[in-house]
Amino acid sequence: MLHTTDAIVLALQPQSDKAHLLHAYTRTGGRVNYKVYGLGKHHSAGIYTPFSLIQITATHTPNRIPSVREAVPMSKEQRAISNQIYKQTVSLFLSEVLFRTLRHPMPDEHLFDFLENAVNHLASIDEQDQEEIANFHIVFLVSLAAKLGFAIDENQHPELLCLPQTRAERQQQLLRLCNYFAEHVETWQHPKSLDVLTEIFD
C-alpha cells in the first residue's frame, strides 16, 4: 500500500550495495525508517540532506521496512542550507541530535510543526548574519527540550537560557546543553558533529 507523508531527514546510511536506510521523522508516523533503492539512479542523494524537509511516498508492506517510491523536496529555500557551510554544519549537528532523541514511531503534529518551522527559519536567515546562525542550534536545543517534556528551569539552570555573546561562551553553553540532554535522554550519545561545529565557528 502506498502512503505519502511530510518528513524531516535525520540520517541516510548505506545498508548494502543496492540499498540505503533512511531515518526520518514524519508528520503521520513519528520516527520511521525507510529503504531507499537505486540511490543515484532513481533517487538523488541530494534530496536526503540531513535536516531537510521532503515529501515521501513509500510502499508499506506488513512486517517489512517501507520502501521509498518517490521523495521530493518540500521547499526550494532548502538550497540555502545545503549551499552554505555554516548552515550545513548546524543542520548536520541538529539532525544528529534529533536522530538520538526522536526514537518512537508515534505521530506528534505539534512537534513536527516545530521542526518544520525551525528548518524553514534556518533556510531564511541571511547568510551574512553569522551571529544568528551561530546561535541557532543553541536556541533550538532549549526549545526542543521543552517540546520533549524536560524544559530547562530558569531557577536551576539560568546559564542555559542566556544567549551567548562570544565564541567561548557559545562553546561552554553548547557543552552544558549536551550534558543536560544526556541526563534526560536514555539514547543520548555525544554528537560526532559537535567537534566540527566548534571548528567551523572558531
Helices and strands as residue ranges (DSSP letters): E 2-14, E 19-26, E 30-37, G 45-48, E 53-59, E 67-73, G 76-78, H 79-82, H 85-101, H 109-124, H 130-147, G 158-160, H 167-184, H 193-200
